[in-house]
Amino acid sequence: KNDVGVIEVDGVTLQVRDVQAYAGFVLHTCVATEGTIKVSASVQSSVDAENRRRNSINHSMTHALNWALWTKLGDGVAQRGSDNDAERLRFDFSHSKALTGDELEEVE
């Protein structure tokens, strides 16, 4: 997932809910509870550093898990996806056969 935080625009606080890169731009999806924002207004932004730290740990662990699977099971392992945020990590992979209990324990 992405960073969260706040953007302050002329006294209006925007809660950042999502951040995506698209066509060379960084797009922020935000929620404002009140106020009006003018085009070309100056902004001040801040990132929730603790959320970023926890998210980066789980992101790094996707790489560690991929390495552990590849090391234990060999070239037949392929990452098929992952989804992680500050609270959890999901890692999808394919392999020619189900892991045994011993293989699973070694990878973990």
URPE-V855525 format. One record per residue. N is the residue number from 1. RES is the residue in one small letter. PHI is phi in whole degrees, 0 to 359 (NA if undefined). OMEGA is omega in radians with two decimals (* if undefined). NEAR is the number of other C-alpha atoms within 10 Angstrom. Layout:
n->[N | N]
res->[RES | RES]
phi->[PHI | PHI]
omega->[OMEGA | OMEGA]
near->[NEAR | NEAR]
This chain:
n->[1 | 2 | 3 | 4 | 5 | 6 | 7 | 8 | 9 | 10 | 11 | 12 | 13 | 14 | 15 | 16 | 17 | 18 | 19 | 20 | 21 | 22 | 23 | 24 | 25 | 26 | 27 | 28 | 29 | 30 | 31 | 32 | 33 | 34 | 35 | 36 | 37 | 38 | 39 | 40 | 41 | 42 | 43 | 44 | 45 | 46 | 47 | 48 | 49 | 50 | 51 | 52 | 53 | 54 | 55 | 56 | 57 | 58 | 59 | 60 | 61 | 62 | 63 | 64 | 65 | 66 | 67 | 68 | 69 | 70 | 71 | 72 | 73 | 74 | 75 | 76 | 77 | 78 | 79 | 80 | 81 | 82 | 83 | 84 | 85 | 86 | 87 | 88 | 89 | 90 | 91 | 92 | 93 | 94 | 95 | 96 | 97 | 98 | 99 | 100 | 101 | 102 | 103 | 104 | 105 | 106 | 107 | 108]
res->[k | n | d | v | g | v | i | e | v | d | g | v | t | l | q | v | r | d | v | q | a | y | a | g | f | v | l | h | t | c | v | a | t | e | g | t | i | k | v | s | a | s | v | q | s | s | v | d | a | e | n | r | r | r | n | s | i | n | h | s | m | t | h | a | l | n | w | a | l | w | t | k | l | g | d | g | v | a | q | r | g | s | d | n | d | a | e | r | l | r | f | d | f | s | h | s | k | a | l | t | g | d | e | l | e | e | v | e]
phi->[NA | 245 | 297 | 233 | 169 | 226 | 236 | 260 | 229 | 45 | 86 | 261 | 260 | 252 | 272 | 282 | 254 | 202 | 224 | 224 | 264 | 211 | 52 | 84 | 247 | 255 | 256 | 249 | 263 | 229 | 235 | 246 | 273 | 195 | 98 | 232 | 248 | 265 | 301 | 71 | 291 | 282 | 231 | 235 | 240 | 217 | 256 | 287 | 297 | 293 | 298 | 299 | 298 | 294 | 296 | 293 | 297 | 294 | 297 | 298 | 290 | 297 | 292 | 295 | 293 | 300 | 298 | 298 | 296 | 296 | 296 | 282 | 254 | 88 | 296 | 285 | 269 | 223 | 290 | 248 | 160 | 201 | 214 | 220 | 214 | 291 | 254 | 204 | 223 | 239 | 230 | 256 | 212 | 241 | 205 | 294 | 209 | 295 | 287 | 283 | 300 | 293 | 296 | 299 | 297 | 293 | 294 | 296]
omega->[-2.99 | 3.07 | 2.98 | -3.13 | -3.14 | 2.98 | 3.11 | -3.14 | 3.10 | 3.10 | 3.09 | 3.13 | 3.08 | 3.05 | -3.13 | -3.12 | -3.10 | 3.09 | 3.14 | 3.01 | 3.14 | 3.06 | 3.10 | 3.12 | 3.03 | -3.06 | 3.13 | 3.00 | -3.02 | 3.05 | 3.06 | -3.13 | 3.11 | 3.08 | -3.13 | 3.14 | 3.12 | 3.06 | 3.13 | 3.08 | 3.06 | -3.11 | 3.01 | -3.11 | 3.05 | -3.10 | 3.02 | -3.01 | -3.14 | 3.08 | 3.12 | 3.14 | -3.13 | 3.11 | -3.10 | 3.08 | -3.14 | 3.08 | 3.13 | -3.14 | 3.03 | 3.11 | 3.13 | 3.13 | 3.10 | 3.12 | -3.12 | 3.11 | -3.12 | 3.13 | -3.09 | -2.98 | 3.07 | -3.02 | -3.11 | -3.14 | 3.07 | 3.05 | -3.13 | 3.12 | 3.03 | 3.09 | 3.13 | 3.04 | -3.07 | -3.05 | -3.01 | 3.10 | 2.98 | -3.11 | 3.13 | 3.10 | 3.05 | 3.10 | -3.04 | 3.11 | 3.12 | 3.08 | 3.01 | 3.08 | 3.13 | 3.12 | 3.12 | 3.12 | 3.14 | 3.13 | 3.13 | *]
near->[14 | 16 | 21 | 20 | 17 | 18 | 21 | 15 | 17 | 14 | 12 | 15 | 20 | 21 | 18 | 21 | 14 | 14 | 15 | 12 | 9 | 8 | 6 | 6 | 8 | 9 | 12 | 18 | 12 | 16 | 13 | 14 | 9 | 10 | 11 | 11 | 16 | 8 | 6 | 6 | 8 | 10 | 12 | 10 | 13 | 12 | 13 | 12 | 12 | 10 | 16 | 17 | 13 | 15 | 21 | 17 | 15 | 19 | 20 | 11 | 15 | 20 | 13 | 13 | 15 | 17 | 15 | 15 | 23 | 16 | 12 | 13 | 15 | 12 | 10 | 11 | 18 | 15 | 16 | 9 | 11 | 12 | 13 | 20 | 18 | 18 | 9 | 12 | 15 | 12 | 15 | 12 | 12 | 12 | 14 | 9 | 8 | 9 | 12 | 9 | 8 | 9 | 13 | 12 | 9 | 11 | 17 | 9]
